[in-house]
């Protein structure tokens, strides 16, 4: 039985593809922080690649424990962001002479 297991493991490793990725140090540090203690980088990549898309329901109640000041600040930031997007969009329309 040991011979069979060893032969099977050897054949599996023999056909396993290996790729080298070049990443910056900050990306590496982020990946290390995402990686579980006993998880290999291959397992981490597989987990991230297979992760299901986030549902909007995952965020339900996320603001429930925030204080009023924080919520007000977030809403203000969202309003300012929308204004800047509208301004940028209108500028681009003018440049294209659509509006």
C-alpha positions in Angstrom: 0.0 0.0 0.0 2.8 2.4 0.8 4.3 1.9 -2.7 0.9 2.8 -4.2 0.5 6.0 -2.1 4.0 7.1 -2.9 3.6 6.4 -6.6 0.3 8.3 -6.7 1.8 11.3 -4.8 4.8 11.4 -7.1 2.6 11.3 -10.2 0.4 14.1 -8.8 3.4 16.4 -8.1 5.0 15.6 -11.4 2.1 17.1 -13.3 1.5 20.0 -11.0 2.0 23.4 -12.8 4.1 26.0 -11.0 4.0 29.7 -11.7 6.1 32.6 -10.4 4.3 35.8 -9.6 6.1 39.2 -9.1 4.3 41.4 -6.6 5.4 44.5 -4.7 6.2 44.4 -1.0 3.1 46.1 0.1 0.9 43.7 -1.8 2.9 40.8 -0.3 2.3 42.2 3.2 -1.5 42.5 2.5 -1.6 38.9 1.3 0.3 37.7 4.4 -2.3 39.5 6.5 -5.2 37.8 4.6 -3.6 34.3 4.7 -4.6 32.0 7.5 -2.0 30.7 9.9 -1.9 27.2 8.4 -2.9 28.3 4.9 -0.5 28.2 1.9 -0.5 31.1 -0.6 -2.0 28.7 -3.2 -4.8 27.9 -0.8 -5.3 31.7 -0.2 -5.4 32.4 -3.9 -7.9 29.6 -4.4 -10.1 30.9 -1.6 -10.0 34.4 -2.9 -10.7 33.3 -6.5 -13.6 31.1 -5.5 -15.1 33.6 -3.1 -18.7 34.3 -4.0 -19.7 37.8 -5.0 -20.8 39.8 -2.0 -24.5 40.2 -1.6 -26.0 43.5 -0.7 -27.6 41.7 2.3 -24.1 41.2 3.7 -24.1 44.9 4.6 -27.6 44.9 6.2 -27.3 46.6 9.6 -23.7 47.6 9.2 -24.4 51.1 10.4 -26.5 50.0 13.3 -23.9 50.6 15.9 -22.4 53.8 14.5 -23.0 57.0 16.3 -24.8 59.9 14.7 -21.6 61.9 14.0 -20.0 59.1 12.1 -23.2 58.5 10.0 -23.5 62.2 9.3 -19.9 62.3 8.2 -20.3 59.4 5.8 -23.5 60.9 4.3 -21.6 64.2 3.8 -18.8 62.4 2.1 -21.2 60.6 -0.2 -22.9 63.8 -1.1 -19.6 65.5 -1.9 -18.5 62.5 -4.0 -21.8 62.6 -6.0 -21.3 66.4 -6.6 -17.7 65.8 -7.9 -18.8 63.0 -10.2 -21.7 65.1 -11.6 -19.3 68.1 -12.1 -16.7 65.8 -13.9 -19.4 64.2 -16.0 -20.8 67.6 -17.1 -17.3 68.9 -17.9 -16.7 65.9 -20.1 -20.0 66.3 -21.9 -19.1 69.9 -22.6 -15.7 68.8 -23.9 -17.5 66.4 -26.3 -20.0 69.1 -27.2 -22.9 66.9 -26.3 -24.5 69.2 -23.8 
